[in-house]
Amino acid sequence: MTKELNANTFDEFIQSADKPVIVDFWAPWCGPCRIIAPLIDELSTEMAEEVIFAKMDIEEFPEFGKRYSVMSIPAFAMFKDGAFGGLVPSRGGYSKSRLTENIRIAIAL
């Protein structure tokens, strides 16, 4: 299940996570974000042993988009051991297999 984050919960959640965290930066008006949301929910179940998935509405909390250099959405940021590890590349688009592969590469670094 994907955890919804806000300005009050973000830092503590990232710092206390016992696995890598992938944060989906999105906004309600973003069509591609709404299209990919069910895929992220699927991956959060399928990859639960490897990674934790969370979501952050950057329209509501734009400072987080700026903090992590999010230039377009959807964007996926990887955090490992409480530290920002970079944005997950969108090479090849956001198909389930491609996104899974890119996330596994990001968490292996």
N, C-alpha and C positions, 0 to 999 in steps of 0.2 A: 504494500500500500504506500502511496506517495504522501509524504508529510508536507502540509502547508506551512510555510514559514512567514514570519513578519519581522519588522524591525526589532521587536522585543525578544524574539526567540532565535533569530538567525545565528548569532555568534555562539551562544551557549550550545545550540544543537550541533553545530559544526565541531566545536571543541570537544564535546562529550561523545561523539560518534565512535563506535568501536570498529567501524569498517569505513572504507572510502565512501564519500557522499557525492552524488551527482545532483546538482541543483539546476532545475529547469527554470530559466528566466523567461517569463511570458507576460502577456497582457491580454485582458478580455477582448479587446478589439482586433487582436491578431488572428487572422484566418488560419495561417499555417500552424499557429500554436494550438488552436482548437482542434485542428485535424490530427495533430500528432499526440494530443493528450491521451487518447485511449491506448496508443502504443506505449507511452511512458508508463501507464498503469499496468499494462501487461508485463513490461520489462521489470517493473518493481516487484512483481510476484515471481517471475521466472529467474531473476538474478538476485533474489533476496539473500542468498548465502554469500554473495560476492560484494554487494554494494547496496547502499541505502539511497533511495530517490526522494528528492524534496522539490517543492515548487516555490517560486517567489514571484509575485506580481510586481514587475518593475514600473508599472504605471503608478501604482500606489506607493512604492518605495524606490523612486528613481536613483537615490543615492547608492543603492547596491549595484545597479547597472553601471554607474560611473566607477565605483570602487573596483569592479572586476573587468573594466574595459569592454563591456557588452556594447557592440556597435549595431547589432541587428538581432531580432528574435524570430523564432525561438533560438536560445543559446543555452548550452549546457556547460556548467562549470564543474570541475572536479576538485574535490578537497580530500586530502589524505593526511592522517595524523594531525588534523586541525589546521592544516596549512593549504592555501590556494595552490593547486597544481596546474592551473591553466584551463583554457576553454577546450572542450572536446571538439576536435575537428569535425566539420560537416562534409568531409570528402565523400563524394558519391551520393550525397543527399541524405534523406532521413528515412530510408527503408528500414524495416526492423532488423534485417541481417546486417546492414551497413552500420547502423547505430550501435548495435550490440558489439560488433567488431571494434568500432572506434572507442567505445567505453572500455572494453577489455584492454585495449592498447593503452589508454590513458591511465587506468588504475594499475597497470603493470609497471609503469615508469617509477 
